[in-house]
């Protein structure tokens, strides 16, 4: 059965019913652990770039893990100037996206086997940065086979690259790149699929901006995206029970 796309008013109601909206601090501090060894065990130097710095020994805990937060990735996204930086950023963002799931690392390795992986990633990232950068330009770049497209890198992950590369959004900013994956799509009533058109991505960003303007106080756009990832929003067609206390509830999302 086809899903009914939710309006901004419906999404805002769901968010209000779900309890306190996550705040900027909740979003910035959201972090996941990952194992560099999961990447290193699958890294083939004959087909792939040099091993990036993020997979080095520095920062490992007693279990061989590292931890990345959204704030860490915003910082890394602001420092990209080379193909090596782009590869390092890609691995960092994907590590945050998959966490400690070894099987998912394999899927994220495949795009790096393209002989122009570094150049393509850098170009896609640059298309969202600077005075002429935009969410639309970045999304178009990663969809275009003659531009930044890489086999195995779909919107669920390249929108993460765009989001972090564009820097932290402000409350007054519209159209900031945001993460769009199947879980977020389900929360807004979209049909489950793995690719969305440029127009659909623009619709999603516009929906988030319309939704947040219905809330008081008006949150940043990524506070809405973070809330949409919540299982409570994805699985309830109407109203939801009150969640746990604010900090505890949002600290458990995407972990």
Backbone as JSON, one array per atom type, in Angstrom:
{
  "sequence": "XXXXXXXXXXXXXXXXXXXXXXXXXXXXXXXXXXXXXXXXXXXXXXXXXXXXXXXXXXXXXXXXXXXXXXXXXXXXXXXXXXXXXXXXXXXXXXXXXXXXXXXXXXXXXXXXXXXXXXXXXXXXXXXXXXXXXXXXXXXXXXXXXXXXXXXXXXXXXXXXXXXXXXXXXXXXXXXXXXXXXXXXXXXXXXXXXXXXXXXXXXXXXXXXXXXXXXXXXXXXXXXXXXXXXXXXXXXXXXXXXXXXXXXXXXXXXXX",
  "N": [[0.85, -1.19, 0.0], [0.56, 2.22, -0.84], [2.24, 4.89, 0.79], [0.99, 7.76, 2.52], [2.04, 10.95, 1.97], [3.19, 13.1, 4.47], [2.07, 16.3, 5.59], [3.54, 19.52, 6.43], [2.22, 20.48, 8.67], [1.2, 18.1, 9.77], [3.55, 16.71, 10.37], [4.66, 18.46, 12.23], [2.78, 18.22, 14.27], [3.14, 15.54, 15.01], [5.72, 15.72, 16.02], [5.35, 17.43, 18.21], [3.68, 15.83, 19.77], [5.45, 13.87, 20.43], [6.99, 14.69, 22.52], [9.62, 16.72, 24.05], [11.39, 18.61, 21.6], [14.49, 17.68, 20.12], [17.38, 19.49, 21.11], [19.91, 21.84, 19.95], [22.33, 21.17, 21.25], [21.88, 18.47, 21.81], [21.9, 17.39, 19.25], [24.49, 18.04, 18.29], [26.11, 16.57, 20.02], [25.51, 13.94, 19.5], [26.74, 10.77, 19.11], [28.64, 7.96, 17.81], [30.27, 4.79, 18.25], [33.0, 3.19, 16.54], [34.89, 0.6, 14.89], [38.07, 0.84, 13.75], [39.49, -1.36, 12.76], [37.66, -2.88, 11.35], [37.47, -1.59, 8.93], [40.15, -1.62, 8.09], [40.69, -4.33, 7.74], [39.51, -4.87, 5.36], [40.65, -3.24, 3.55], [42.18, -2.68, 0.53], [45.17, -1.98, -0.69], [46.04, -2.07, -3.33], [43.91, -1.41, -4.91], [42.75, 0.78, -3.82], [42.76, 4.11, -2.26], [45.42, 5.65, -0.25], [45.59, 4.63, 3.17], [43.44, 6.35, 5.3], [43.86, 8.97, 7.79], [42.01, 8.83, 9.88], [41.74, 6.18, 10.48], [43.91, 5.5, 11.95], [46.05, 4.72, 14.84], [45.8, 6.55, 16.89], [43.72, 7.72, 19.47], [42.26, 5.42, 19.98], [40.18, 3.38, 22.06], [40.2, 1.12, 24.92], [39.05, -1.11, 23.81], [39.65, -0.99, 21.19], [38.23, 0.87, 19.71], [36.95, 3.89, 18.19], [35.36, 7.07, 18.71], [32.93, 9.13, 17.26], [31.3, 12.24, 16.99], [28.54, 14.3, 15.87], [29.42, 16.92, 15.98], [32.21, 16.59, 15.8], [32.38, 15.74, 13.13], [31.39, 17.91, 11.69], [33.49, 19.64, 12.16], [35.6, 18.3, 10.85], [34.62, 18.41, 8.26], [34.96, 21.06, 7.63], [37.6, 21.35, 7.06], [38.49, 20.35, 4.65], [40.57, 20.13, 1.91], [41.85, 18.67, 0.0], [42.18, 15.64, -2.02], [42.94, 13.55, -0.36], [42.01, 14.49, 2.1], [39.3, 14.4, 1.52], [38.83, 11.65, 1.24], [39.43, 10.81, 3.85], [37.44, 12.16, 5.24], [35.14, 11.0, 4.12], [35.39, 8.33, 5.08], [35.25, 8.81, 7.82], [32.65, 9.93, 8.11], [31.07, 7.82, 7.13], [31.75, 5.88, 8.98], [30.58, 6.91, 11.28], [28.0, 6.67, 10.4], [27.55, 3.88, 10.12], [28.43, 2.78, 12.48], [29.31, 0.21, 14.75], [28.94, -1.96, 13.07], [30.19, -4.47, 11.31], [29.54, -5.71, 8.86], [28.32, -3.71, 7.38], [30.36, -1.99, 6.81], [31.72, -3.13, 4.69], [30.1, -2.53, 2.47], [30.46, 0.19, 2.33], [33.08, 0.36, 1.65], [33.28, -0.3, -1.05], [32.75, 1.96, -2.89], [35.2, 3.28, -2.75], [36.94, 1.92, -4.35], [36.84, 2.84, -6.87], [38.78, 4.3, -9.45], [38.91, 7.08, -9.49], [38.01, 7.91, -7.04], [38.77, 9.67, -4.89], [38.96, 12.19, -6.18], [36.34, 12.48, -7.14], [34.82, 12.43, -4.77], [35.84, 14.73, -3.55], [35.04, 16.72, -5.36], [32.24, 16.51, -5.2], [31.86, 17.23, -2.52], [32.9, 19.85, -2.5], [30.98, 21.08, -4.03], [28.94, 21.75, -2.39], [29.92, 23.56, -0.69], [31.21, 26.88, 0.1], [30.52, 30.18, -1.39], [29.0, 29.73, -3.69], [28.0, 27.24, -3.36], [25.49, 24.69, -2.76], [22.7, 22.79, -1.46], [21.25, 21.55, -3.49], [23.05, 21.6, -5.67], [25.05, 19.94, -4.66], [23.65, 17.52, -4.31], [22.88, 16.97, -6.93], [25.43, 16.62, -8.06], [26.41, 14.23, -6.88], [24.66, 12.44, -7.98], [25.21, 12.43, -10.65], [26.73, 10.67, -13.22], [28.91, 11.59, -14.58], [30.13, 13.24, -12.89], [30.25, 13.43, -9.56], [29.35, 10.95, -8.92], [29.49, 7.7, -7.48], [29.59, 4.24, -7.67], [27.62, 2.4, -5.48], [27.43, 4.35, -3.59], [24.87, 5.87, -2.32], [21.99, 8.1, -1.74], [21.44, 7.85, 1.07], [23.9, 7.89, 2.28], [25.48, 9.78, 0.86], [24.07, 12.12, 1.34], [24.66, 12.49, 3.98], [27.35, 13.19, 3.79], [27.05, 15.65, 2.45], [25.58, 17.11, 4.31], [27.31, 17.32, 6.6], [29.55, 18.5, 5.39], [28.61, 20.97, 4.65], [28.56, 22.48, 6.91], [27.45, 23.65, 10.17], [23.98, 24.22, 10.46], [22.02, 27.26, 10.78], [19.43, 28.76, 12.79], [18.01, 30.6, 11.29], [18.44, 29.82, 8.7], [17.45, 28.51, 5.57], [16.93, 25.59, 3.52], [19.24, 24.13, 4.06], [21.55, 21.45, 3.56], [20.47, 18.18, 4.43], [20.35, 15.0, 6.12], [18.97, 12.27, 4.41], [17.42, 9.31, 4.57], [16.04, 5.94, 4.42], [14.72, 5.62, 6.83], [14.17, 8.19, 7.78], [12.62, 9.01, 5.62], [10.41, 7.32, 5.89], [9.28, 8.35, 8.2], [8.18, 10.74, 7.32], [6.24, 9.89, 5.71], [6.9, 8.93, 3.19], [7.29, 6.71, 0.38], [9.14, 3.74, 0.77], [12.36, 3.6, -0.52], [15.55, 3.58, -2.2], [16.68, 5.64, -3.65], [16.21, 9.05, -4.4], [14.82, 11.67, -6.35], [16.28, 14.82, -7.49], [14.38, 16.8, -7.24], [12.66, 15.66, -5.35], [14.36, 15.63, -3.14], [14.66, 18.36, -2.73], [12.01, 18.91, -2.06], [11.87, 17.58, 0.39], [13.71, 19.06, 2.0], [12.38, 21.49, 1.97], [10.02, 20.75, 3.26], [10.95, 20.2, 5.85], [11.85, 22.76, 6.6], [9.43, 24.19, 6.5], [8.07, 22.82, 8.5], [9.56, 23.31, 10.87], [9.16, 26.01, 11.22], [6.66, 26.07, 12.23], [6.89, 25.47, 14.82], [7.56, 26.39, 18.23], [9.98, 27.31, 20.44], [11.54, 28.13, 17.23], [13.37, 25.54, 15.84], [16.73, 24.48, 14.79], [17.25, 23.15, 11.48], [18.41, 20.58, 11.45], [17.71, 19.58, 13.9], [15.12, 18.79, 13.51], [15.46, 16.77, 11.56], [16.93, 14.94, 13.09], [15.03, 14.27, 15.03], [13.14, 13.05, 13.38], [14.3, 10.65, 12.82], [13.71, 9.11, 14.95], [12.34, 6.07, 16.24], [9.74, 6.22, 17.27], [8.41, 8.16, 15.77], [8.54, 7.06, 13.22], [7.01, 4.75, 13.36], [4.42, 5.24, 14.22], [1.23, 6.09, 13.09], [-0.36, 8.16, 13.9], [-0.79, 9.47, 16.84], [1.62, 9.43, 19.52], [2.98, 7.73, 22.42], [4.22, 9.49, 25.34], [7.72, 10.11, 25.37], [10.82, 9.04, 26.98], [12.51, 10.93, 29.59], [13.84, 14.03, 28.45], [16.78, 14.32, 27.85], [17.7, 11.67, 28.17], [16.12, 10.29, 26.32], [16.84, 11.35, 23.72], [19.57, 10.86, 23.71], [19.7, 8.19, 23.16], [19.05, 7.73, 20.54], [19.96, 6.69, 17.26], [22.11, 5.16, 18.17]],
  "CA": [[0.0, 0.0, 0.0], [1.34, 3.44, -0.92], [2.18, 5.72, 1.98], [0.51, 9.12, 2.31], [3.05, 11.91, 2.4], [2.7, 13.99, 5.51], [2.26, 17.74, 5.43], [4.32, 20.14, 7.51], [1.36, 20.54, 9.85], [1.13, 16.75, 10.35], [4.86, 16.39, 10.95], [4.8, 19.28, 13.44], [1.93, 17.62, 15.31], [3.83, 14.34, 15.48], [6.86, 16.13, 16.84], [4.84, 17.94, 19.49], [3.16, 14.7, 20.55], [6.56, 13.02, 20.82], [7.74, 15.22, 23.65], [10.52, 17.83, 23.73], [12.19, 18.52, 20.37], [15.92, 17.7, 20.45], [18.01, 20.79, 21.02], [21.18, 21.87, 19.21], [23.34, 20.42, 22.0], [21.59, 17.04, 21.62], [22.33, 17.03, 17.9], [25.94, 18.13, 18.18], [26.79, 15.55, 20.83], [25.14, 12.58, 19.11], [27.95, 10.08, 18.66], [28.67, 6.5, 17.69], [31.58, 4.14, 18.25], [33.29, 2.32, 15.41], [36.15, -0.13, 14.95], [38.91, 1.0, 12.57], [39.94, -2.65, 12.22], [36.68, -3.37, 10.39], [37.86, -1.0, 7.65], [41.51, -2.04, 7.72], [40.68, -5.73, 7.31], [38.96, -4.94, 4.0], [41.32, -2.22, 2.74], [43.08, -3.26, -0.48], [46.0, -0.88, -1.2], [46.23, -2.15, -4.78], [42.73, -0.88, -5.58], [42.16, 1.87, -3.05], [43.7, 5.17, -1.87], [46.18, 5.43, 0.98], [44.76, 4.52, 4.37], [43.27, 7.7, 5.87], [44.29, 9.22, 9.17], [40.96, 8.47, 10.83], [41.88, 4.77, 10.82], [45.15, 5.31, 12.67], [46.01, 4.24, 16.22], [45.51, 7.62, 17.84], [42.34, 7.87, 19.91], [41.6, 4.15, 20.23], [39.94, 3.03, 23.46], [40.74, -0.18, 25.31], [38.46, -2.15, 22.97], [40.03, -0.76, 19.8], [37.21, 1.67, 19.07], [36.97, 5.34, 18.24], [34.02, 7.65, 18.79], [32.73, 10.36, 16.49], [30.03, 12.94, 17.17], [28.22, 15.21, 14.76], [30.3, 18.09, 16.1], [33.5, 16.18, 15.24], [32.28, 15.65, 11.67], [31.31, 19.29, 11.17], [34.85, 20.19, 12.18], [36.36, 17.67, 9.77], [34.11, 18.89, 7.0], [35.43, 22.43, 7.39], [39.05, 21.33, 6.83], [38.78, 19.58, 3.44], [41.21, 20.89, 0.83], [42.54, 17.76, -0.91], [41.53, 14.33, -2.2], [43.21, 12.77, 0.86], [41.05, 14.97, 3.09], [37.97, 13.93, 1.13], [38.76, 10.23, 1.59], [39.39, 10.73, 5.31], [36.11, 12.63, 5.62], [34.19, 9.96, 3.72], [35.5, 7.2, 6.01], [34.76, 9.26, 9.12], [31.19, 10.06, 8.06], [30.49, 6.48, 6.99], [31.94, 5.19, 10.26], [29.52, 7.42, 12.13], [26.74, 6.17, 9.88], [27.35, 2.44, 10.31], [28.77, 2.4, 13.85], [30.16, -0.97, 14.95], [28.46, -3.06, 12.24], [31.25, -4.83, 10.37], [29.01, -6.06, 7.54], [27.99, -2.5, 6.65], [31.6, -1.37, 6.37], [32.05, -3.68, 3.37], [29.35, -1.77, 1.46], [31.03, 1.54, 2.24], [34.4, 0.21, 1.05], [33.2, -0.46, -2.5], [32.95, 3.2, -3.66], [36.6, 3.71, -2.72], [37.7, 1.16, -5.34], [36.82, 3.58, -8.13], [40.1, 4.94, -9.6], [38.81, 8.52, -9.26], [37.18, 8.09, -5.84], [39.14, 10.87, -4.16], [38.58, 13.37, -6.97], [34.88, 12.58, -7.2], [34.34, 12.84, -3.45], [36.23, 16.12, -3.33], [34.19, 17.58, -6.18], [30.9, 16.51, -4.61], [31.91, 17.99, -1.27], [33.09, 21.25, -2.82], [29.77, 21.62, -4.65], [28.02, 22.22, -1.36], [30.63, 24.53, 0.13], [31.53, 28.15, -0.52], [29.41, 31.08, -1.7], [28.17, 29.2, -4.77], [27.57, 25.89, -3.03], [24.1, 24.54, -2.33], [22.24, 21.41, -1.3], [20.84, 21.05, -4.8], [24.26, 21.36, -6.46], [25.71, 18.76, -4.11], [22.84, 16.33, -4.6], [23.01, 16.72, -8.37], [26.78, 16.14, -8.34], [26.55, 12.83, -6.49], [23.8, 11.63, -8.84], [25.66, 12.54, -12.04], [27.8, 9.71, -13.5], [30.06, 12.34, -15.11], [30.51, 14.21, -11.87], [30.73, 12.85, -8.3], [28.71, 9.65, -8.7], [30.3, 6.52, -7.21], [28.76, 3.07, -7.5], [27.52, 1.97, -4.09], [27.24, 5.51, -2.71], [23.55, 6.43, -2.57], [21.59, 9.25, -0.94], [21.49, 7.64, 2.51], [25.23, 8.26, 2.78], [26.05, 11.02, 0.33], [23.46, 13.27, 2.01], [25.44, 12.69, 5.21], [28.53, 13.97, 3.39], [26.62, 17.01, 2.15], [25.15, 17.74, 5.57], [28.46, 17.69, 7.42], [30.45, 19.37, 4.64], [28.03, 22.31, 4.54], [28.69, 23.18, 8.18], [26.28, 23.63, 11.04], [22.94, 25.16, 10.05], [21.54, 28.23, 11.75], [17.98, 28.77, 12.9], [17.45, 31.42, 10.23], [18.85, 29.32, 7.38], [16.58, 27.56, 4.88], [17.56, 24.82, 2.45], [20.53, 23.51, 4.43], [21.57, 20.0, 3.29], [20.12, 17.32, 5.56], [20.4, 13.56, 5.89], [17.73, 11.63, 3.97], [17.54, 7.86, 4.39], [14.74, 5.29, 4.43], [14.06, 5.8, 8.13], [13.62, 9.54, 7.79], [11.56, 9.02, 4.61], [9.23, 6.66, 6.46], [8.67, 9.24, 9.19], [7.41, 11.79, 6.66], [5.21, 9.25, 4.9], [7.35, 8.65, 1.82], [7.47, 5.31, 0.02], [10.5, 3.26, 1.0], [13.21, 3.32, -1.67], [16.94, 3.93, -1.9], [17.08, 6.82, -4.4], [15.2, 10.09, -4.57], [15.2, 12.65, -7.37], [16.68, 16.13, -6.97], [13.14, 17.49, -6.87], [12.19, 15.09, -4.09], [15.25, 16.11, -2.07], [14.27, 19.75, -2.48], [10.73, 18.84, -1.34], [12.18, 17.17, 1.76], [14.29, 20.19, 2.7], [11.33, 22.49, 2.14], [9.1, 20.24, 4.29], [11.59, 20.4, 7.15], [11.83, 24.19, 6.91], [8.05, 24.56, 6.82], [7.71, 22.21, 9.79], [10.2, 23.95, 12.02], [8.57, 27.34, 11.41], [5.4, 25.88, 12.96], [7.24, 25.15, 16.2], [7.98, 27.52, 19.05], [10.8, 28.14, 19.54], [11.92, 27.53, 15.96], [14.65, 24.83, 15.98], [17.54, 24.28, 13.59], [16.71, 22.11, 10.6], [18.89, 19.24, 11.77], [16.98, 19.09, 15.06], [13.96, 18.1, 12.96], [15.96, 15.52, 10.96], [17.3, 14.04, 14.19], [13.79, 13.78, 15.61], [12.47, 12.18, 12.41], [14.94, 9.33, 12.87], [13.2, 8.4, 16.11], [11.38, 5.0, 15.93], [8.38, 6.61, 17.65], [7.8, 8.88, 14.65], [8.45, 6.2, 12.04], [6.11, 3.61, 13.53], [3.08, 5.63, 14.64], [0.56, 6.88, 12.06], [-1.04, 9.33, 14.46], [-0.2, 10.0, 18.07], [2.57, 8.54, 20.16], [3.11, 7.92, 23.86], [5.31, 10.37, 25.74], [9.0, 9.4, 25.47], [11.56, 9.18, 28.22], [12.97, 12.28, 29.86], [14.45, 14.59, 27.24], [18.17, 13.98, 27.58], [17.84, 10.22, 28.04], [15.48, 9.86, 25.07], [17.59, 11.68, 22.51], [20.9, 10.26, 23.74], [19.62, 6.81, 22.73], [18.71, 7.66, 19.13], [21.09, 6.42, 16.36], [23.24, 4.57, 18.88]],
  "C": [[0.88, 1.25, 0.0], [1.16, 4.26, 0.36], [1.68, 7.11, 1.6], [1.55, 10.09, 2.84], [2.46, 12.89, 3.4], [2.98, 15.45, 5.17], [3.11, 18.27, 6.57], [3.5, 20.2, 8.79], [1.29, 19.18, 10.56], [2.44, 16.37, 11.01], [5.05, 17.18, 12.25], [3.97, 18.71, 14.58], [2.58, 16.37, 15.88], [4.99, 14.69, 16.4], [6.41, 16.64, 18.2], [4.36, 16.8, 20.39], [4.29, 13.83, 21.08], [7.35, 13.52, 21.99], [8.67, 16.33, 23.21], [11.3, 17.58, 22.44], [13.66, 18.51, 20.77], [16.51, 19.09, 20.22], [19.35, 20.69, 20.28], [22.26, 21.05, 19.92], [23.14, 18.91, 21.86], [22.12, 16.57, 20.27], [23.85, 17.0, 17.8], [26.66, 17.0, 18.9], [26.44, 14.12, 20.44], [26.35, 11.88, 18.51], [27.79, 8.58, 18.6], [30.11, 6.01, 17.73], [31.76, 3.3, 17.0], [34.66, 1.69, 15.61], [36.96, 0.11, 13.68], [39.35, -0.32, 11.95], [38.94, -3.23, 11.24], [37.0, -2.83, 8.99], [39.21, -1.56, 7.18], [41.54, -3.48, 7.22], [40.19, -5.89, 5.88], [39.66, -3.97, 3.05], [42.34, -2.89, 1.81], [43.91, -2.14, -1.11], [46.19, -0.91, -2.72], [45.06, -1.55, -5.55], [42.2, 0.4, -4.96], [43.2, 2.93, -2.7], [44.5, 4.78, -0.64], [45.22, 5.41, 2.17], [44.64, 5.89, 5.04], [43.63, 7.76, 7.35], [43.27, 8.75, 10.2], [41.08, 7.01, 11.28], [43.17, 4.46, 11.55], [44.96, 4.9, 14.12], [45.59, 5.31, 17.22], [44.02, 7.68, 18.17], [41.6, 6.57, 20.16], [41.34, 3.95, 21.72], [40.45, 1.62, 23.73], [40.2, -1.32, 24.46], [38.78, -1.94, 21.49], [39.03, 0.06, 19.02], [37.58, 3.15, 19.09], [35.53, 5.82, 18.3], [33.98, 8.96, 18.01], [31.35, 10.94, 16.8], [29.75, 13.79, 15.94], [29.15, 16.42, 14.81], [31.68, 17.79, 15.54], [33.47, 16.22, 13.71], [32.09, 17.01, 11.03], [32.71, 19.9, 11.11], [35.68, 19.6, 11.05], [35.91, 18.19, 8.41], [34.61, 20.28, 6.64], [36.9, 22.49, 7.0], [39.45, 20.63, 5.53], [39.36, 20.47, 2.35], [41.84, 19.99, -0.23], [41.76, 16.46, -1.06], [41.76, 13.45, -0.97], [42.26, 13.18, 1.97], [39.65, 14.43, 2.8], [37.79, 12.46, 1.47], [38.63, 10.06, 3.1], [38.0, 11.12, 5.81], [35.06, 11.59, 5.29], [34.22, 8.8, 4.72], [34.96, 7.59, 7.38], [33.23, 9.33, 9.14], [30.53, 8.7, 7.96], [30.65, 5.68, 8.28], [30.89, 5.63, 11.26], [28.17, 6.84, 11.7], [26.48, 4.69, 10.16], [27.68, 1.99, 11.73], [29.65, 1.15, 13.88], [29.73, -2.18, 14.12], [29.47, -3.38, 11.14], [30.71, -5.08, 8.96], [28.69, -4.81, 6.71], [29.23, -1.76, 6.17], [31.96, -1.85, 4.97], [31.35, -2.88, 2.27], [29.93, -0.38, 1.27], [32.44, 1.53, 1.65], [34.32, 0.28, -0.47], [33.37, 0.84, -3.28], [34.4, 3.65, -3.74], [37.48, 2.95, -3.71], [37.66, 1.81, -6.72], [38.14, 4.33, -8.27], [40.08, 6.46, -9.37], [38.02, 8.83, -7.99], [37.5, 9.39, -5.11], [38.71, 12.14, -4.87], [37.07, 13.57, -6.97], [34.31, 13.01, -5.85], [34.65, 14.31, -3.2], [35.32, 17.06, -4.11], [32.77, 17.64, -5.61], [30.83, 17.34, -3.35], [32.02, 19.48, -1.55], [31.83, 21.89, -3.41], [28.76, 22.12, -3.65], [28.64, 23.3, -0.49], [30.86, 25.84, -0.63], [30.31, 28.96, -0.89], [28.48, 30.57, -2.8], [27.67, 27.79, -4.51], [26.12, 25.84, -2.58], [23.78, 23.06, -2.17], [21.9, 20.79, -2.63], [22.06, 20.72, -5.65], [24.98, 20.12, -5.97], [24.96, 17.49, -4.44], [22.94, 15.97, -6.08], [24.37, 16.12, -8.7], [26.92, 14.65, -8.03], [25.63, 11.89, -7.27], [24.32, 11.53, -10.28], [26.87, 11.62, -12.29], [29.04, 10.4, -14.06], [30.61, 13.33, -14.1], [31.05, 13.5, -10.63], [30.13, 11.48, -8.0], [29.75, 8.55, -8.48], [29.37, 5.34, -6.98], [28.79, 2.61, -6.04], [27.34, 3.11, -3.11], [25.92, 6.18, -3.08], [23.21, 7.56, -1.63], [21.7, 9.07, 0.57], [22.84, 8.04, 3.09], [25.77, 9.53, 2.14], [25.33, 12.26, 0.88], [24.09, 13.52, 3.38], [26.68, 13.52, 4.9], [28.16, 15.43, 3.15], [26.29, 17.77, 3.43], [26.35, 18.2, 6.39], [29.42, 18.63, 6.7], [29.93, 20.8, 4.58], [28.16, 23.12, 5.82], [27.39, 23.19, 8.95], [25.24, 24.64, 10.57], [22.62, 26.15, 11.16], [20.02, 28.21, 11.75], [17.35, 29.54, 11.74], [17.72, 30.92, 8.82], [17.84, 28.33, 6.83], [17.38, 26.8, 3.83], [18.91, 24.23, 2.78], [20.48, 22.03, 4.11], [21.29, 19.21, 4.57], [20.2, 15.87, 5.15], [19.01, 13.07, 5.48], [18.01, 10.16, 3.74], [16.15, 7.25, 4.5], [13.99, 5.53, 5.74], [13.44, 7.19, 8.24], [12.46, 9.62, 6.8], [10.28, 8.41, 5.16], [8.51, 7.59, 7.44], [7.83, 10.34, 8.55], [6.41, 11.22, 5.66], [5.6, 8.96, 3.47], [7.48, 7.14, 1.61], [8.92, 4.91, 0.2], [11.22, 2.97, -0.31], [14.6, 3.83, -1.33], [17.44, 5.15, -2.67], [15.9, 7.78, -4.49], [15.72, 11.08, -5.61], [15.66, 13.94, -6.7], [15.46, 16.88, -6.49], [12.6, 16.97, -5.54], [13.07, 15.54, -2.92], [14.92, 17.55, -1.72], [12.95, 19.8, -1.71], [10.96, 18.5, 0.13], [12.74, 18.34, 2.56], [13.24, 21.27, 2.96], [10.34, 22.06, 3.22], [9.67, 20.48, 5.68], [11.55, 21.88, 7.54], [10.42, 24.68, 7.24], [7.66, 24.04, 8.2], [8.3, 22.98, 10.95], [9.65, 25.35, 12.27], [7.21, 27.27, 12.12], [5.63, 25.61, 14.43], [7.74, 26.38, 16.93], [8.7, 26.99, 20.3], [11.17, 27.39, 18.27], [13.28, 26.85, 16.12], [15.48, 24.89, 14.69], [16.95, 23.14, 12.78], [17.17, 20.72, 11.0], [18.29, 18.71, 13.08], [15.74, 18.33, 14.61], [14.39, 16.76, 12.35], [16.29, 14.49, 12.02], [16.05, 13.43, 14.82], [13.08, 12.8, 14.68], [13.06, 10.78, 12.4], [14.41, 8.48, 14.01], [12.21, 7.31, 15.71], [9.94, 5.38, 16.26], [7.68, 7.32, 16.5], [7.61, 7.98, 13.45], [7.3, 5.21, 12.16], [4.69, 3.98, 13.94], [2.42, 6.49, 13.58], [-0.11, 8.13, 12.61], [-0.31, 9.85, 15.67], [0.69, 8.95, 18.72], [2.56, 8.75, 21.66], [4.27, 8.86, 24.17], [6.6, 9.58, 25.88], [9.61, 9.56, 26.85], [11.92, 10.65, 28.44], [13.87, 12.74, 28.72], [15.86, 14.1, 26.96], [18.37, 12.49, 27.37], [17.28, 9.75, 26.71], [16.36, 10.12, 23.87], [19.01, 11.13, 22.53], [20.9, 8.82, 23.24], [19.29, 6.65, 21.25], [19.99, 7.53, 18.29], [22.3, 5.93, 17.13], [23.11, 3.08, 18.89]]
}
